[in-house]
Amino acid sequence: MGKGGSGKTTLSSLFIRHLAANEAPVVAVDADINQHLGAALGLAEEEAAALPALGAHLPLIKEYLRGANPRIASADTMIKTTPPGAGSRLLRVTEDNPVYEACARTLLLDGEPVRLMATGPFTESDLGVACYHSKVGAVELCLNHLVDGPDEYVVVDMTAGSDSFASGMFTRFDMTFLVAEPTRKGISVYRQYKEYARDFGIALKVIGNKVQGTDDIEFLQDEVGEDLLVTVGHSDWVRAMEKGRPAAFELLEASNRLALQALQDAADDSYADRDWERYTAQMVHFHLRNAESWGNAKTGADLAAQVDPDFVLRESPDSPDLGSPGPDSPDLESPDPECLTPLPTPLRPAPQPA
């Protein structure tokens, strides 16, 4: 994430290309109101506009993720924060499923596949009657049901500024990369994000962008301290990409390739600190807040009853359902086999630059 114009979409696209070049499984998600990630990954304007919108497939997403969860009476009672429980279907990075079939498109980046999903832009019918957070609800619901392992990556290009705090989605990431220019305005977004995230255990690293010399680096070091991970300057490769004439990714400047590797290393290191219990507790926290604030009234249901107190979302190679329902969880008769798909060979976590 970062302020508008800081270069977060460009850096997100470079990170995605870097991961693909390293043959890592990647799901890329454009959750920015401006919807430029597809173009940054090389799609023509008409191809990017034709990407399926996650929000337009919300009924399908809800029905699939609901699975055989007995606590959810119908997909109509699911909201963006509905957490999984015993019987819910979970999403995995490398599998094929109806959500990916409807909402994702596979791009080849220098011959390596990447799944791309997009929230979709504002439409004429949205103007004046809807906020953009209604669009990203489908992303939050998917992330709440996502199970990923080592060497798998989900990269989410978030909307600018502090808007990401309008929902609990900011807690879904193993690592948040904040893009900051070496200016007072660029640093102000960092400080605001740091303050908001303080009580939620958010792992945060700063990428200094548009850096022109040692004075810029020293400014960022003084203002950001140990949170500064890398700095990035001018790139002829990026300039050519923005003109629609990208060279092979292997020709990206060596200094920038090293910077992208530092991002991957930071994301990889965050896997050791993954706390599935905390992730699940935060899901429940924001679900209960949303239920009380508006969800109960909108659905006509007591959404607190959707919470399975014995369920912990986790990667569990020895358990076929990937979750951890406790001994008091409902005993489902004839569970849907799609809810109990065995884990693929473990890969890597979901670092998501926001």
N, C-alpha and C positions, 0 to 999 in steps of 0.2 A: 504494500500500500504506500501512499504518499500523497502529497498535494497535487492538484491538477497541473499537468504540464511538467511534472518532475521527471518523467521518463519511465514510469513504472510499467506501462504496457510494453514498451520496447525491451526493457530488461526482463520482463516476464517471458517474452517471446525468445529472447536469447537464452535464458535458462532452460526453457523447454527444448530448444534446438540442441543445447549442450547435453542434456540428459538423453535425448534421442540418439545423438552421436555416440554416446557411451552405451547404447543399446539397452537403456533402462526402460521399463514399462511406464508410460506417462498418460495420465488423463489431464487435459488442460480445460479450464473452465473460465469463460469470459463473464464475470459478474460485475463489470463496469457499465455504468449507464451509457457510455459512449460507444461500446461494442466495437473496439478496434483490434482485438487480439487476432481475429481471423486474418485480417489484412496483414498484420505484422508477421504472421506465420506464412505469408505468401499467397493467400487466397485473393483472387480478383474481387473487385467490388461487388459484382453480381453474385459471386459464389458465397461471399461472406454474408450478404443479405439473405441468401437462401438457406442459411443454417437453421435447423429447427429450433424453436424457442422452448426452453424448458417449461416456462410458465404455461404454454399452450398445451402441454401434455401432463399437467398436474394431476388430473383424474387417473390417468394410467399409472403415474408414479406412485400415487397413494395406494391404489388397489394392489399393485405389485408388492410394495414394501409392507403393507398390512399383513399379507400372507395369511396365516391361520392364527394370528394373535387374538385370543379370546377376549382381551380387554378392550379391543377396538370394535365397536358394534358395526360400523360401516366406514368405508373410505371417506364419506361425507363429513365424518366427525374428526378427521385428521387435520391438523394445522401444521404450520411450518416447523414447529418445535416438537411435534409428537415424537417421543423417544421409542426405540425398539423395545420389545419384550420377548418372552418365550413365544415362539411361533412366527415372529416377524421374519421377513426375508431381508437379508443383508446384501450389500453390494461389495464386489471385489474388483480390483483394478483390472485384472487380466481376463476376467470371465466374459462370456456373452450372455446377455439377458435382455428382456423386453425394454428396459429403460434405456440402455445403450442403443438398442436397435432403433428406437423412436427418436432419441434425443441427441445422439452422438454421431459424428462423422469422422472417419479415419483419414488423416492426412499423411502423406509421405514426405518427410523432411530429409533430403539427401538419402532417400531410400529407406528410412526408418519410420515405422508407423507410430502415430500419436493420435489418441482419441481427443476430439475437440467438442466441447459442449458450450452452449451460450444461453444466457437468461433470455435474450431477445430484447430489442429496443423498445422504447415507448412507441405506441401506435397512436393514431389520431383519436381513437376512442378513449385512450388513457388521459389525454391532455385535460388538465383541470379537475380530474376526478380521482386520480390514483397517484400514489407516490412510488418511487422506484423500489422501495423495500418490498412491495408486493410482488415484484418480479423475481427477487432473489430468494423468496421463500422456498421455491423448489430446490435451489442449491442447498439451503440449510437442511431441508428434510433429507436430501441425499447424503450429505455429509454426516448427519446423525446416524445413518444406517450403513456407513462405510467401514469396512474392515480391511486394513492394508497391512502389509508386512514389510520386512527389511528389503531394501532395493526396489520398492515401488514408490511412485511419486504422483501426487495430485497437486497441480499448480493452479491456484485461483488468482486471477487478476481482479482485484477488488476495486470498488468505487473510491473516489478520491476523498481525502480528509478523514474526518471523524465519523462519517456516515455509517461506517461498518459497525459502529457501536449501537446502531438502532435495533439490532437483534443480537442473539447469542452466538452468531456465526463466528465472531472473532475468537471464540474459545475453541474452535474446531481444529486449529492448526498446531502441528508439532513445532513449527518454526514460522515466525512472521518476519519477512524482510521488508523493512521500511526504506523507501527511496527518498533521499534528502539531498537537495542542492545546497551548496555552501553559502547560504543566505539566511538572514534572520527569519524570513517567512518559511523557508524550508525547515529550519530547526523548530519553529513553533509547532508544526504538525507533529514532529517527533515528541516534543514535550507533552503535548496534549494526549497523544496516544499512550505514552508511558504512564501518565497519570491515570487515565481511564483503565488501563490494563493491570495496574499495580496489584489489585486484590484477586486476580484470577490466574496467577501463575503462568503468564504468557511469556514464552521465549521470544525475545526480540533482538534482531540484529539490523544495523543500519548499513545501507549501501550509499556511499557518497557518489552522486552522479554529476556530470558536467563539471568535473574538476579540471582546472587549468594549470595548477602549479602547486608548489609547496605551501604557499600562503593559504590556499583553499583547504589543503589537507590539514594544516595546523588549526585552522578555524574549526573544522569538523571534529578534530581530536579534542580541542578545548571544550566544545559544546556537547559532544556526545560521549566522550570517554571510551570506556571499554566496549560499549555497544557498537562502535564503528568496526565493521568487518572488513570491507574493501572499499576502494574508490575506483571510479571509472571516468575516463576522459573522452576526448573526441575519437570517433571511429570512422574511418573511411568505409569499412565494410557496412556499418549501419547506415551511413549516408546513401550508399548504393542500394541497400535494401529498401530504404524509404522512397527511393525513386522507382522501385519495382524491378530493380536489376541486381538482385543479390548474387554474390559469388558463392562458390561452395563454402560450406560452413567451416571447413578445415582451414580456410584462408583468413578467418577472423584473427585479428592481431593477437600475438602470443600473450601480451599483458592482460587482454580481456578474457582470453581462454583461462588464464590462471585465476582471474577474479571469479569467473563462473564456477571453476572447480572448488574455490573456497566456499561458495554458496552450497554446492553439493556436499562438501565435507561437513559443513555446519548442520545441514539437514540430516545427514547420516548420523552425526554425533547425537542429535536430539532424540534418536530412537531409544537410546539407553535410558533416557529420562521419561519415556512415555508412561503415563499413569492412567490406565483404563478406568480405574475407579473414579478418579477425579473427572475425567471426560464424561462419564456417565452421570455423576452427581451434578455437573454443570448443565448437562442436557435437561435433567429433571428440574433444576432450579429455574431455568429460563422458561421451561414449559409451564410450570405452575404459575409463574408471573404472567405469562401471556394468557393462560387460561382464565385467571382471575380478572385481568385487565379487559379482555375483549373476546377471548375464545369461547368461553361458556355461553355468553350471550349470542354470539354469532351462530354457533352450532346447536344450541339448545340442549347441550349435554354437559355433564360434569366431567371435564377433561382430566381432572386430577385422578380419576379412576383408571385412566390409560397407563399410569405409571406402574410398572412391575417392580416392586420393591426388592425382589430377589435376583434381578437380572443385571449383569454387568457386561457391557459391550467389550469384547476383547479379542485379540488374536490368540487362538488356542489350538496349536497344531495337533494336540492329542484328543481334541473334542470335535466331533463332526459338525456341530451347529455353530461354532465360532463365538457363541455367546456363553454366558455363565449363569443360567437360571439356577436358583438355589433350590433346596429340597422342598420348599413350600410352593414352588411355582406350579401352575396348573399342569396336570398330566394330559397332554393332547392325544386323543385317539386318532390313529392313522394320520400322522402329520404329513403335510405336503412335502414330498421329497425335495422340491426346489428349496425349501427352507433349511434342508439338512445337507446341502452340497459340501463335500469334503474340501478342506483347504487345498489350494494349489501349492506347489513348492514355494516356501516362504521367500519373499522378495524384500522390498524396503519401504520406509514410511512415507507419509504424505507431506512433504514440505510445501507450503503454499505462500508464495510471496503475495502480500496483500497491498 
